[in-house]
């Protein structure tokens, strides 16, 4: 059998709440400009305003209802919402405490379907640490989210108090790697920048967001040699591979680090071109992605490892969904 068994759980370890309450409009406009440039270069003379309007329309899912409907159609039992902190690099509609409350309300609206990685920035000082602890204690968030292209290293000493909280609470850290929103500094997206923190906090599990898609060699050797470093495959539809993302992932799944790999999509980043169902169907029914990969490894990738890192019992979401 080459595909993912349909009766086994699927947990998306990396999704975003598609709302302009969470993503600065400046970033969305930069993304629209990039899409417009690509379309025009390929002979499609669409107006920039039309592309921008279409993109902004996709970021109005403030309560997560559309996301859950897409998860239902795609057979995704549960997803981890990432909530990056952009407050130090761009103007946003909501303050960090308001954004945390929004993600909590979305989780309450859809019981059992979401866990949240809360975004922090080392420049926030004691207020940021207090908010993170509140998110863990009052909202039950699952871990810490870093977005280094916002202007810092994931091994910045100002983050160490957050890591101490993570070590004490037993929650993981998800750090963005690779490029990000257009206006930001991509030089901070190198996976190796997390190595010092991973060595200093051996009891904290660090996840390299997009590590299976960008800087793959660097990410995989960190996973191989650091017991507490993992990677996710989010953004795989956009991988730079001449033979497609399916073949790229199959090669990744034969490198000997499947116990360190998490399924993730970074949905809804690709709503303008594909459906979530069509992506997950390649894992369930396709002949390439999991070709030659043991079923036990598939289970770890698709749900087992992220649930273990987050301290889940592996059956909560599926039980609540069928209740």
URTA-V429524 format. One record per backbone hydrogen bond with DSSP energy under -0.5 kcal/mol. CO is the residue of the C=O (numbers start at 1). NH is the residue of the N-H. Records with the same first field share a line. If there is no record, write none. Layout:
CO->NH + NH
This chain:
5->8
10->77 + 78
11->13
12->80
14->265 + 266 + 267
15->82
16->18
17->19
18->61
19->22 + 23
21->94
22->24
24->27 + 28
25->29
26->30
27->31
28->32
29->33
30->34
31->35
32->36
33->37
34->38
35->39
36->40
37->41
38->42
39->44
40->43
43->45
44->46
47->51
48->52
49->53
50->54
51->55
52->56
53->57
54->58
55->58
56->59
57->60
59->20
60->62
61->64
64->68
65->69
66->70
67->71
68->72
69->73
70->74
71->75 + 76
72->75
75->77
78->12
79->81 + 115
80->15
81->117
82->17
83->119
84->86
86->89 + 90
95->99
96->100
97->101
98->102
99->103
100->104
101->105
102->106
103->107
104->108
105->109
106->110
108->111
110->113 + 114
113->79
115->81
116->118 + 142 + 143
117->83
118->145
121->124
122->125
124->127 + 128
125->128 + 129
126->130
127->131
128->132
129->133
130->134
131->135
132->136
133->137
134->138 + 139
135->141
142->172
143->118
144->174
145->120
146->176
147->150
148->151 + 152
149->185
153->156
156->159
157->160
159->162 + 163
160->164
161->165
162->166
163->167
164->168
165->169
166->170 + 171
172->144
173->175 + 207
174->146
175->209
181->184
184->186
185->188
186->189
187->190
189->178
190->193
191->194
192->195
194->198
195->199
196->200
197->201
199->202
201->204
204->206
205->173
206->230
207->175 + 209
208->211 + 232
209->177
210->213 + 214
215->219
216->220
217->221
218->222
219->223
220->224
221->225
222->226
225->227
226->229
228->206
230->208
231->262
232->212
233->236
235->238
236->239
239->241
241->244
243->247
244->248
245->249
246->250
247->251
248->252
249->253
251->254
252->255
257->260
258->261
260->231
262->233
263->13
265->235
266->269
267->16
268->271
270->273 + 274
275->279
276->280
277->281
278->282
279->282 + 283
280->283 + 284
281->285 + 286
283->4
288->291
290->293
294->298
295->299
296->300
297->301
298->302
299->303 + 304
300->305
301->263
302->11
303->307
304->308
305->309
306->310
307->312
308->311
315->319
316->320
317->321
318->322
319->323
